[in-house]
Amino acid sequence: MDITGPFLDHAKKRRQAPACWYLRYATPKLNPDGTSTLDAQGKIVLQRHRPYYESKARAEADKPSIREQHEKTGSGRFLFNRNAAEDYETALKLVGGIPLIEIAKFWRLHHPDKPKRKLAELLRAFLDDVKVRHGVGRHYSDLKSRGGAFVAAGFGERYAETVTRQEVLTYVKGLPDAAPRTKRNHKTAICEFFNWLVQEAHEITANPAAGIKKRMLPKETKKEIEFLPLNYVTRYLRAAERYAPELVAHEVVQLVAGVRADDEMADFEAAFVLPQTKEVVIPASVAKTEKREVIDGLEENFWAWWSAYAPKSGLLRPKNHGPRWDRIRVLASIENQAKSDELAQLPIKVLLRLPESKAALKTWPWNARRRTFCTYHVAKHQSAAKTALIMRHRGSAYTLHNSYRGLGVTPDQGQDYFKIMPAPVAVPIRPVPVPKGIIRNQRPTPVAAS
């Protein structure tokens, strides 16, 4: 109910009337049976009121009592009669004391006056929007994977406004076989999805995941930096030369120049490397920071590797990169050269099914190539400042210093790392194709690379 005032009646004040202050409000005009009076168009006829008071303070103080009175007797378009009272009492018994306004909201939610989309459909629209804004990159694939898991966990057939913060928190904390950092990443993806529903799709007015703080999630334990040992790096690069030379340039750009693997290598082209100026220029469209970045001051062995294995043009990453890369990692883990040569002739699918292959891939450190470069570069120069510049590290050199010093790598090992030079082979050992329909029960005869 809209009650305006208090107002001063100047005419009454001049006449020195005892009550000069008044309020204004309107209520439905009632018939003798207590129902509201309707006009010819079916609209409720309003009756205007102007009560007077002796002071402004008394007028202001009377507003709550006026509202309380008319809220009890009813107002607006609702015609409160005996039938309405019986309906109200019957409904109240059925819902067990839940306020009828909440029942009405629930009913409207599940019986919308216009078509309403559920979360599964909204996620597809969200991902389409992300694809337009950011392309099909790592960010898109992460949102698709984590958002898809959330929808598949029973939320897909729900409406957005029915999801509560506690439900999101319970889902994230209960993710099976997920590390604390992974759970936080899932929460971030869900939060971004609901933010889009608020700000872009206008499906809801509040984000249920926004109130979930880091302290409410499982505690994250900082891990020590893991990197590849020097002898393994040598075997790894020799294995790439011996078994898959088309992968060498792709690997060297990461191991000897520190380029980011997940965010930049999928679109890294040979044209980004400029031997004439000894620079690597990563355009904004490829750089993780979405800004043009320049790497210079690289070690001489990088340019030796690049001269030996760089493609003339195009992407560094070859087709079917994933299985090829797994194959090289497995073969590099085998110290016996003869055995490695023998296994190199197996079809990739057969090789990767071997128990020793699964064990080798399981021990590969996260972000190994970039972290390995950083570890040995800091060790060689005994300073993180130059390394931070090459890695385009957005934090301080002090952060790199604390992370990559004290890992047991000596300056001599750092020197040796950047002395690893190319040693091309004339005839690389490739997988021997198995004719269709013929089952091979034994491994092929070893063939040594020249």
C-alpha positions in Angstrom: 0.0 0.0 0.0 1.3 3.4 -0.9 0.8 6.0 1.9 2.1 9.5 1.1 2.7 12.3 3.5 2.6 13.8 6.1 1.4 17.0 4.4 0.6 20.4 6.0 -2.9 21.8 5.2 -2.1 25.5 5.2 -5.8 26.6 5.0 -6.5 24.7 8.3 -3.4 26.1 9.9 -4.5 29.7 9.1 -7.9 28.9 10.7 -5.9 27.5 13.7 -7.6 24.1 13.3 -6.4 21.6 15.9 -5.4 19.0 13.2 -3.5 20.4 10.3 -1.3 17.4 9.2 -2.7 14.7 7.0 -1.8 11.5 5.1 -3.1 10.2 1.7 -3.8 6.6 0.7 -6.5 4.7 -1.2 -8.2 1.3 -0.5 -10.8 -0.7 -2.5 -14.4 0.5 -2.0 -16.3 -2.4 -0.3 -19.8 -3.6 -0.9 -22.1 -4.5 2.0 -21.0 -8.2 1.7 -17.4 -7.3 2.1 -16.3 -7.7 -1.5 -14.7 -5.0 -3.6 -16.8 -2.7 -5.8 -16.0 -3.1 -9.5 -16.6 -0.5 -12.3 -18.0 -1.2 -15.7 -14.6 -2.4 -17.0 -14.2 -4.8 -14.1 -11.6 -2.8 -12.3 -11.7 -2.2 -8.6 -13.1 1.2 -7.5 -10.7 2.9 -5.1 -11.8 4.9 -2.1 -9.4 7.8 -1.2 -8.6 8.6 2.4 -7.1 11.7 4.1 -6.9 11.3 7.9 -5.8 14.4 9.8 -3.4 14.6 12.8 -2.5 17.2 15.4 1.2 16.9 14.5 3.6 15.7 11.8 5.1 13.1 14.2 1.7 11.5 15.0 0.9 11.3 11.3 4.2 9.5 10.6 3.7 7.2 13.5 0.2 6.1 12.3 1.5 4.7 8.9 2.4 1.2 10.3 -1.0 0.8 11.9 -2.8 1.7 8.6 -0.8 -0.8 6.7 -1.4 -3.5 9.2 -5.1 -2.9 9.2 -5.5 -3.1 5.5 -3.1 -6.0 5.1 -5.4 -8.0 7.4 -8.6 -7.0 5.7 -7.1 -7.4 2.2 -6.6 -5.0 -0.7 -5.9 -4.9 -4.4 -7.7 -7.0 -7.1 -8.4 -10.0 -4.9 -12.0 -10.5 -3.9 -11.9 -12.0 -0.5 -15.2 -13.9 0.2 -16.3 -17.1 1.9 -15.2 -19.2 -1.1 -11.8 -17.6 -1.2 -11.4 -18.2 2.6 -12.2 -21.9 2.2 -9.7 -22.2 -0.7 -7.0 -20.6 1.4 -7.6 -22.8 4.4 -7.6 -26.0 2.2 -4.4 -25.0 0.5 -2.7 -24.2 3.7 -3.5 -27.6 5.1 -2.1 -29.3 2.0 1.3 -27.5 2.1 1.9 -28.0 5.8 2.5 -24.4 6.8 4.7 -23.4 3.9 3.9 -19.7 2.9 1.6 -19.7 -0.1 3.8 -17.2 -1.8 6.6 -19.8 -1.9 4.2 -22.4 -3.3 3.1 -19.9 -6.0 6.8 -19.3 -6.9 7.4 -23.0 -7.2 4.4 -23.6 -9.4 5.3 -20.7 -11.7 8.9 -22.0 -12.0 7.6 -25.4 -13.2 4.8 -23.9 -15.2 6.4 -20.9 -16.9 4.3 -18.5 -18.8 6.9 -18.7 -21.6 9.3 -21.5 -22.6 12.1 -21.9 -20.1 15.5 -23.6 -20.7 17.1 -26.1 -18.4 20.8 -26.2 -17.5 21.8 -28.8 -20.2 20.4 -26.5 -23.0 21.9 -23.4 -21.3 25.3 -25.0 -21.1 25.3 -25.6 -24.9 24.4 -21.9 -25.5 27.1 -20.9 -23.0 29.8 -22.9 -24.8 28.7 -21.6 -28.2 29.2 -18.0 -26.8 32.6 -18.9 -25.4 33.6 -20.4 -28.8 32.7 -17.1 -30.6 34.5 -15.0 -28.0 37.6 -17.1 -27.3 37.7 -19.8 -30.0 38.1 -23.5 -29.5 41.2 -23.4 -27.3 42.2 -24.8 -23.9 39.8 -22.4 -22.1 36.9 -23.7 -24.2 37.8 -27.4 -23.7 38.2 -26.9 -19.9 34.8 -25.3 -19.6 33.2 -27.9 -21.8 34.7 -30.8 -19.8 34.0 -29.4 -16.3 30.6 -27.9 -17.3 29.6 -31.2 -18.9 30.5 -33.1 -15.8 28.4 -30.8 -13.7 25.4 -31.1 -16.0 25.8 -34.9 -16.2 25.8 -35.2 -12.4 22.0 -34.6 -12.3 21.8 -30.9 -12.8 21.1 -31.0 -16.5 17.3 -31.3 -16.1 17.2 -28.6 -13.5 16.3 -24.9 -13.9 19.1 -22.5 -13.1 17.3 -20.8 -10.2 16.7 -24.1 -8.4 20.4 -24.7 -7.8 21.7 -23.7 -4.4 25.2 -22.8 -3.2 25.2 -25.8 -0.9 24.4 -28.1 -3.8 27.3 -26.7 -5.9 29.7 -27.0 -2.9 28.6 -30.5 -2.1 29.1 -31.5 -5.8 32.6 -29.9 -6.0 33.8 -31.4 -2.7 32.5 -34.8 -3.7 34.3 -35.1 -7.1 35.9 -38.6 -7.0 39.7 -39.0 -7.5 40.2 -35.3 -7.9 43.0 -33.3 -6.3 42.1 -30.1 -4.3 43.4 -27.9 -7.1 41.2 -29.8 -9.6 38.2 -29.3 -7.5 38.8 -25.6 -7.3 39.1 -25.5 -11.1 35.7 -27.2 -11.4 34.2 -24.6 -9.0 35.7 -21.8 -11.1 34.2 -23.3 -14.3 30.8 -23.6 -12.7 31.0 -20.1 -11.4 31.8 -18.7 -14.9 28.8 -20.6 -16.3 26.4 -19.1 -13.7 28.0 -15.7 -14.2 27.1 -15.9 -17.8 23.5 -16.9 -16.9 23.3 -13.8 -14.8 25.0 -11.2 -16.9 24.4 -12.4 -20.5 21.5 -14.8 -20.6 19.6 -13.0 -17.8 18.2 -16.4 -16.7 18.8 -15.7 -13.0 19.6 -12.7 -10.8 22.3 -14.3 -8.5 25.1 -16.7 -9.0 24.8 -19.6 -6.5 28.5 -20.5 -6.9 29.8 -17.0 -6.3 29.7 -17.3 -2.5 32.0 -20.4 -2.4 35.3 -19.3 -1.1 38.7 -21.1 -1.4 38.7 -21.7 2.4 35.4 -23.8 2.0 37.2 -26.2 -0.4 39.7 -28.9 0.4 43.1 -27.5 1.3 45.7 -27.4 -1.5 49.2 -28.5 -0.7 52.0 -26.9 -2.6 54.1 -29.5 -4.4 57.8 -29.3 -5.2 58.8 -28.6 -8.8 59.3 -31.8 -10.8 61.5 -31.8 -13.8 63.3 -34.2 -16.1 66.8 -35.5 -15.1 69.7 -34.5 -17.4 70.4 -38.0 -18.6 66.7 -38.6 -19.5 66.5 -35.3 -21.4 69.5 -36.5 -23.5 67.8 -39.9 -24.1 64.5 -38.2 -24.9 66.0 -35.9 -27.6 68.0 -38.8 -29.0 64.9 -40.9 -29.1 63.0 -38.2 -31.0 65.8 -38.0 -33.5 66.0 -41.8 -33.9 62.3 -42.6 -34.0 60.3 -39.5 -34.9 62.5 -36.6 -36.2 59.3 -34.7 -37.3 58.7 -34.1 -33.5 62.1 -32.7 -32.7 61.5 -29.0 -33.5 58.2 -29.2 -31.6 60.0 -30.5 -28.5 63.1 -28.4 -28.7 61.0 -25.2 -28.7 59.8 -26.2 -25.3 62.9 -27.9 -23.8 65.4 -25.3 -24.9 63.3 -22.2 -25.4 60.7 -22.6 -22.6 57.6 -22.0 -24.8 54.3 -22.9 -23.0 53.0 -26.4 -24.0 49.3 -26.3 -23.3 48.5 -22.7 -24.3 50.8 -22.0 -27.3 52.2 -25.1 -29.0 49.1 -26.2 -30.7 49.2 -23.2 -32.9 53.0 -22.5 -32.9 54.3 -22.0 -36.5 57.8 -22.2 -37.9 57.5 -18.6 -39.0 57.5 -17.5 -35.3 61.2 -18.3 -35.1 63.6 -15.7 -36.7 67.1 -17.1 -37.0 68.3 -13.9 -38.7 67.7 -11.9 -35.5 67.8 -14.8 -33.1 64.4 -14.1 -31.8 61.1 -16.0 -31.3 58.1 -13.8 -31.8 54.8 -15.2 -30.6 51.8 -13.2 -31.9 48.9 -12.1 -29.7 46.6 -14.6 -31.3 48.7 -17.4 -30.0 50.3 -16.1 -26.8 48.6 -17.0 -23.5 48.7 -13.4 -22.4 46.9 -12.4 -25.7 49.7 -9.9 -26.3 52.6 -10.0 -28.8 55.6 -11.4 -27.0 59.3 -11.6 -28.0 61.9 -14.1 -26.7 65.6 -13.4 -27.2 68.8 -14.3 -25.5 68.3 -18.0 -26.2 71.3 -20.4 -25.9 73.3 -21.3 -28.9 72.3 -25.0 -28.9 68.7 -24.0 -29.6 69.7 -22.5 -32.9 71.7 -25.6 -33.7 68.7 -27.8 -33.1 66.5 -25.4 -35.1 68.8 -25.4 -38.0 68.9 -29.2 -38.1 65.1 -29.9 -37.7 63.0 -26.8 -38.3 60.3 -27.2 -41.0 60.3 -24.6 -43.7 56.7 -23.4 -42.8 53.5 -24.4 -41.1 52.7 -25.7 -37.7 55.4 -27.5 -35.7 52.9 -29.9 -34.2 52.4 -32.9 -36.6 49.2 -34.7 -37.2 48.4 -37.5 -34.7 50.7 -35.7 -32.2 49.4 -37.3 -29.0 50.1 -41.0 -29.7 53.5 -40.0 -31.4 54.5 -38.1 -28.4 53.5 -40.9 -26.1 55.6 -43.3 -28.2 58.8 -41.2 -27.8 58.3 -40.8 -24.1 58.0 -44.6 -23.7 61.0 -45.4 -25.9 63.1 -42.7 -24.1 62.4 -44.4 -20.8 64.2 -47.6 -21.9 67.9 -47.4 -21.3 68.7 -50.6 -23.3 69.1 -49.3 -26.9 68.5 -52.7 -28.5 65.3 -53.2 -26.7 64.2 -49.6 -27.5 64.9 -50.2 -31.2 62.9 -53.4 -31.1 59.9 -51.8 -29.5 60.1 -48.8 -31.8 58.9 -51.1 -34.7 55.7 -52.0 -33.0 52.5 -50.3 -34.1 51.9 -47.4 -31.8 48.7 -48.8 -30.4 50.4 -52.1 -29.6 53.3 -50.3 -27.9 51.2 -48.1 -25.7 49.2 -51.1 -24.4 52.4 -52.7 -22.9 52.7 -52.4 -19.1 56.1 -50.7 -19.3 54.5 -48.0 -21.5 51.8 -47.2 -19.0 54.3 -47.0 -16.2 56.6 -44.6 -18.2 53.7 -42.3 -19.1 52.4 -42.2 -15.5 55.7 -40.9 -14.1 56.0 -38.0 -16.6 55.9 -34.7 -14.6 53.2 -32.1 -15.2 54.4 -29.2 -17.5 57.7 -31.1 -17.6 59.4 -29.5 -20.6 59.0 -25.8 -19.6 59.9 -26.6 -16.0 62.9 -28.6 -17.0 64.1 -25.6 -19.2 63.6 -23.2 -16.3 65.4 -25.5 -13.8 68.6 -25.9 -15.9 68.6 -22.3 -17.1 68.4 -20.9 -13.6 71.2 -23.4 -12.5 73.4 -22.3 -15.4 73.1 -18.6 -14.9 72.7 -18.7 -11.1 70.0 -16.0 -11.5 66.3 -16.1 -12.3 66.2 -12.6 -13.9 67.2 -13.7 -17.4 65.1 -16.9 -17.2 62.0 -14.9 -16.2 62.4 -12.7 -19.2 62.7 -15.7 -21.6 59.8 -17.5 -20.1 57.7 -14.3 -20.2 57.0 -14.9 -16.5 54.4 -12.3 -15.3 55.4 -12.6 -11.7 58.7 -11.4 -10.2 62.1 -13.1 -10.7 62.1 -13.6 -7.0 59.2 -16.1 -7.4 61.2 -18.1 -9.9 64.2 -17.9 -7.7 62.4 -19.5 -4.8 60.7 -22.1 -7.0 63.7 -23.3 -9.1 66.7 -22.9 -6.8 67.5 -25.5 -4.3 66.5 -28.4 -6.5 69.9 -30.0 -6.5 70.9 -29.0 -10.0 74.5 -27.7 -10.1 75.8 -24.9 -12.4 77.9 -27.6 -14.3 74.7 -29.6 -15.0 73.1 -26.4 -16.2 76.0 -25.9 -18.6 75.8 -29.5 -19.8 72.1 -29.2 -20.5 72.6 -26.4 -22.9 75.5 -28.3 -24.6 73.2 -31.0 -25.8 73.5 -30.8 -29.6 71.7 -32.5 -32.5 72.9 -35.8 -33.9 70.6 -36.7 -36.8 70.2 -40.2 -38.0 70.1 -41.2 -41.6 67.2 -43.7 -41.4 64.9 -43.3 -38.4 63.2 -46.4 -37.1 59.5 -46.3 -37.7 56.6 -48.6 -36.6 56.3 -51.6 -39.0 52.7 -51.8 -40.3 50.9 -55.0 -39.7 49.0 -56.3 -42.8 45.3 -56.4 -42.2 43.9 -59.8 -41.3 47.3 -61.2 -40.1 47.9 -61.5 -36.4 51.5 -61.2 -35.3 52.4 -63.2 -32.3 55.9 -62.0 -31.9 57.8 -58.8 -32.0 59.7 -57.8 -35.2 63.4 -58.3 -35.6 65.4 -55.4 -34.3 66.6 -52.9 -36.9 69.3 -50.4 -35.8 69.2 -46.8 -37.0 72.2 -45.7 -38.9 
